[in-house]
Amino acid sequence: MTTSLGDIEMVVYPEKAPLSAGDFLDYVDRGLYKGAAFYRVIRHDNDAGSPLIEAVQGGLLTETPPTKPIAHESTQQTGIKHLDGTLSLARVDVGSGTAAAFFIIIGDQPSMDFGGSRNPDKQGFAAFGRVVKGMDVVRAIQQIREASNDGPFVKGQMLSKPIVIESVKRKE
């Protein structure tokens, strides 16, 4: 993944998380991330959720994703935990996640795993891969402070100038 701040190399696990990793790879193969961005930064000083987490959120800059949501693959099913560098789908309700919005986890975040308390339903988020190179870029994105104060839950999290995803391609 090439961003306006640098490159991020990722590995996805379609054998462990076939729906989530498959959806992400479908977006990659279709070129849907070209012009997408990292637009949300979550730090302890701006997180309104509980318990506090740290992550960056990226994906499409459209309200309506081009694909339907996929079934939720919990960490209980996949065995992929939310550790530093983990890739995970954003969601509201179980079954509302798509690769249109994803997180890169910063630090270990067990509250985002199955049984964790970040979501009231305790189903956690669908982890599907991890960053293997470029966490310095991810951390630099997370430290950007120029953010809007829209909405109470995301106050100070939505970047005024999102970090553009210039391209994403599979490694040859």
C-alpha positions as CSV (number, residue, x, y, z in Angstrom):
1,M,0.0,0.0,0.0
2,T,1.4,3.3,-1.0
3,T,0.1,6.4,0.9
4,S,1.0,10.0,0.7
5,L,3.1,9.5,3.9
6,G,4.9,6.3,2.8
7,D,4.5,2.6,2.1
8,I,2.8,0.0,4.3
9,E,3.3,-3.7,3.6
10,M,0.6,-6.1,4.8
11,V,-0.1,-9.8,4.8
12,V,-3.6,-11.1,4.9
13,Y,-4.8,-14.5,6.0
14,P,-7.5,-15.9,3.7
15,E,-7.0,-19.4,5.1
16,K,-7.9,-18.2,8.6
17,A,-10.4,-15.4,7.7
18,P,-11.7,-16.3,4.3
19,L,-14.6,-13.8,4.2
20,S,-12.8,-10.7,5.7
21,A,-9.5,-11.3,3.9
22,G,-11.3,-12.2,0.7
23,D,-13.3,-9.0,0.8
24,F,-10.2,-6.9,1.4
25,L,-8.4,-8.7,-1.5
26,D,-11.4,-8.1,-3.7
27,Y,-11.1,-4.4,-3.1
28,V,-7.4,-4.5,-3.8
29,D,-7.9,-6.5,-7.1
30,R,-10.7,-4.2,-8.2
31,G,-8.6,-1.1,-7.5
32,L,-11.2,0.3,-5.1
33,Y,-8.6,1.7,-2.7
34,K,-7.0,4.0,-5.3
35,G,-7.9,7.5,-3.9
36,A,-9.2,6.1,-0.6
37,A,-7.6,7.4,2.5
38,F,-6.8,7.0,6.2
39,Y,-9.3,9.4,7.7
40,R,-9.7,8.6,11.4
41,V,-7.1,8.4,14.1
42,I,-7.9,7.0,17.5
43,R,-5.6,7.7,20.5
44,H,-6.1,7.6,24.2
45,D,-6.5,11.4,24.2
46,N,-9.4,11.5,21.8
47,D,-11.2,8.1,22.2
48,A,-14.7,8.3,23.6
49,G,-15.2,4.6,23.7
50,S,-14.5,2.2,26.5
51,P,-12.0,0.7,27.1
52,L,-9.7,3.1,25.3
53,I,-8.0,1.8,22.1
54,E,-5.5,3.0,19.6
55,A,-5.8,2.6,15.8
56,V,-6.1,4.3,12.5
57,Q,-9.1,3.8,10.2
58,G,-8.9,3.9,6.5
59,G,-11.0,3.0,3.4
60,L,-13.3,4.5,1.0
61,L,-14.5,8.1,1.4
62,T,-18.0,7.3,0.4
63,E,-21.1,6.7,2.5
64,T,-22.3,3.8,0.4
65,P,-19.8,0.9,-0.1
66,P,-19.8,-0.7,-3.5
67,T,-20.2,-4.2,-1.9
68,K,-22.7,-5.7,0.5
69,P,-21.6,-6.4,4.1
70,I,-20.1,-9.8,4.9
71,A,-20.8,-12.2,7.7
72,H,-18.8,-11.5,10.8
73,E,-15.7,-13.6,11.4
74,S,-14.8,-13.3,15.1
75,T,-11.4,-13.8,16.6
76,Q,-12.9,-16.8,18.3
77,Q,-13.4,-18.3,14.8
78,T,-10.2,-17.1,13.2
79,G,-7.7,-17.2,16.1
80,I,-6.3,-13.8,14.8
81,K,-6.0,-11.5,17.8
82,H,-5.9,-7.7,17.8
83,L,-2.2,-7.2,18.4
84,D,0.0,-4.3,17.2
85,G,-0.3,-4.0,13.4
86,T,-3.4,-6.2,13.0
87,L,-5.8,-5.4,10.2
88,S,-9.5,-5.5,11.1
89,L,-12.8,-4.6,9.5
90,A,-14.7,-1.7,11.0
91,R,-18.3,-2.4,11.9
92,V,-21.4,-1.2,13.8
93,D,-23.5,-4.4,14.2
94,V,-22.4,-7.9,13.6
95,G,-22.6,-8.5,9.8
96,S,-22.3,-4.8,8.9
97,G,-18.5,-4.9,8.1
98,T,-17.0,-4.6,4.7
99,A,-13.5,-3.9,3.4
100,A,-14.8,-0.4,2.6
101,A,-13.6,0.6,6.1
102,F,-10.8,-1.1,8.0
103,F,-8.5,-0.5,11.0
104,I,-4.8,-0.9,11.7
105,I,-4.4,-1.6,15.4
106,I,-1.7,0.2,17.3
107,G,-0.5,-1.7,20.4
108,D,-2.3,-4.8,21.7
109,Q,-6.1,-4.3,21.9
110,P,-7.7,-7.3,23.5
111,S,-11.0,-5.4,24.1
112,M,-11.5,-5.7,20.3
113,D,-11.3,-9.5,20.3
114,F,-14.3,-11.8,20.8
115,G,-15.5,-11.5,24.4
116,G,-13.9,-8.0,24.7
117,S,-15.8,-5.1,26.0
118,R,-15.2,-2.6,23.1
119,N,-18.6,-3.6,21.6
120,P,-21.6,-4.2,23.8
121,D,-22.4,-7.4,22.0
122,K,-18.9,-8.8,22.9
123,Q,-18.5,-10.2,19.4
124,G,-15.4,-8.1,18.7
125,F,-14.1,-7.1,15.3
126,A,-13.0,-9.2,12.3
127,A,-9.2,-9.4,12.2
128,F,-7.8,-10.6,8.9
129,G,-4.2,-9.7,8.5
130,R,-1.3,-7.6,9.8
131,V,1.2,-5.0,8.9
132,V,4.7,-6.5,8.3
133,K,6.5,-3.3,7.3
134,G,5.6,0.3,7.6
135,M,4.3,0.6,11.2
136,D,6.3,3.8,11.4
137,V,4.0,5.2,8.7
138,V,0.9,4.0,10.6
139,R,2.1,5.6,13.8
140,A,2.9,8.9,12.0
141,I,-0.7,8.9,10.7
142,Q,-2.1,8.3,14.1
143,Q,-0.1,11.2,15.6
144,I,-1.7,13.8,13.2
145,R,-3.5,16.3,15.3
146,E,-5.4,18.4,12.6
147,A,-8.8,16.8,13.1
148,S,-12.4,18.0,13.0
149,N,-14.7,18.0,16.0
150,D,-17.6,16.4,14.3
151,G,-19.9,14.3,16.5
152,P,-19.4,13.3,20.1
153,F,-18.0,9.8,19.5
154,V,-15.5,10.8,16.9
155,K,-14.6,14.2,18.2
156,G,-11.0,15.0,17.3
157,Q,-10.6,11.7,15.3
158,M,-11.6,12.6,11.8
159,L,-8.6,14.1,9.9
160,S,-9.1,17.5,8.3
161,K,-6.7,16.3,5.6
162,P,-7.0,12.5,5.2
163,I,-3.8,10.6,4.2
164,V,-4.4,9.5,0.6
165,I,-4.0,5.8,-0.3
166,E,-2.4,6.2,-3.7
167,S,-2.3,2.5,-4.6
168,V,-2.6,-1.0,-3.2
169,K,-1.4,-4.0,-5.1
170,R,-0.5,-7.6,-4.4
171,K,3.2,-8.4,-4.1
172,E,4.5,-10.1,-7.3
